[in-house]
Structure formats: structure tokens, C-alpha cells
Amino acid sequence: MPYRSLCRFKCVSRSWLALCSVPCVRGRCPQTLSGFFFRTYKAHQFYIHFVNASGRCPPMEDPRLFFLPTSHRNVYFVDSCNGLLLCDRQNVVSDGQNLNPAVGSRYFVCNPATQNWIDLPNVEPMERLYPTIRLGFDPAVSSHFRVFLVVHVPDDFDLKDEVMGLQIYSAETRGWAYTQSE
């Protein structure tokens, strides 16, 4: 049974809700690509697009992400994984300098299908001009995502690629944990 059909049965009863929420049940459902986001760059500005891969109806997600606060809409897509988007807010950090710390974190993760988002707490490696940051999420295993941030050897010009460790953000604990590289 397609996952979308399974989700409709969640409202039948509490028993159905419990059954449909079990990760191993969700993992057995065939997953189909309904569409994908991508960005283009034109006239010094990024534009966000959504392609409806099913071709049956208008896209379910608005690529302009109007559900986000205004301060979160000028974004650069860093990564995506199983429907979640990892975004870099362009108006928070530029060339390593905090332009407007009152608007919050540099990075956030959002789910366009549920219109939810969460700001990631800032950690020092994020201040690197071009940090290596990636998103990991497998809804068949867990309902919580993780963000992986590579910690490089300190360098004034961001030229060294020597890795010291890894900062891992867990949506379950809502915090970062550091793992030293061997």
C-alpha cells in the first residue's frame, strides 16, 4: 500500500494511528517521488523551484516556502534528505561576519510537506566561510533527523581540509555532540 494511503488511515482510530506510526510498517510501504526542489541563480539572486514529478496535479509544496517567517525566506539549499531541507539563511552570516544576530541561527531544517521548521543552535564550526554540513534522515528508521558538521583544523583563510572531528546535531535531543576524529 502506498505510504500516502497509509497516512489517511491514521485518523480511523487510535489503533490504526499506532500501527501506521511504527517505523518498520512505514518502511515496507513503497515510496514514490512526488517531486523535488532545486535552485537557480540569476541576476545575483537565488530562486527556489519545485518540480512535480507525478505530473498529475499542481505541486503540493509552494517553492517560495511562505509558511516560513520572512527572516527565513532568503535561503540557500545546502542539502535535502527524504523530504527535509537543510537551509542556510543568507541574511545571517556573510564572509564569517554576523550581520544580524537578532534574527537567529544561520542554519535551519524544514519540512515543506508539514510546514514545520527548526533553527539549529549555532556552534563554532558554522562560522567557517564554507562549512561542510549535511543532513541525514531516514523515516523508516527514526522520526528524528541528524545534521553532520565537519570540524576542520583552525585556519584563518579556510584553506586547510584537515578534519579534527564531527559535530552531530540530533533532533531528538535538540543538541550538538562532538566526536573526535582518529
C-alpha positions, 0 to 999 in steps of 0.5 A: 500500500502506498505510504500516502494511503497509509497516512489517511488511515491514521485518523480511523482510530487510535489503533490504526494511528499506532500501527501506521506510526511504527517505523518498520510498517512505514518502511515496507510501504513503497515510496514514490517521488512526488517531486523535488526542489532545486535552485537557480541563480540569476541576476545575483539572486537565488530562486527556489523551484519545485518540480512535480514529478507525478505530473498529475496535479499542481505541486503540493509544496509552494517553492517560495516556502511562505509558511516560513517567517520572512527572516527565513525566506532568503535561503540557500539549499545546502542539502535535502534528505527524504523530504527535509531541507537543510537551509542556510539563511543568507541574511545571517552570516556573510564572509564569517561576519554576523550581520544580524544576530537578532534574527537567529541561527544561520542554519535551519531544517524544514519540512515543506510537506508539514510546514514545520521548521527548526533553527539549529543552535549555532556552534563554532564550526558554522562560522567557517566561510564554507562549512561542510554540513549535511543532513541525514534522515531516514523515516523508516528508521527514526522520526528524528533527523541528524545534521553532520558538521565537519570540524576542520583544523583552525585556519584563518583563510579556510584553506586547510581540509584537515578534519579534527572531528564531527559535530552531530546535531540530533533532533531528538535531543535538540543538541550538538555532540562532538566526536573526535576524529582518529 
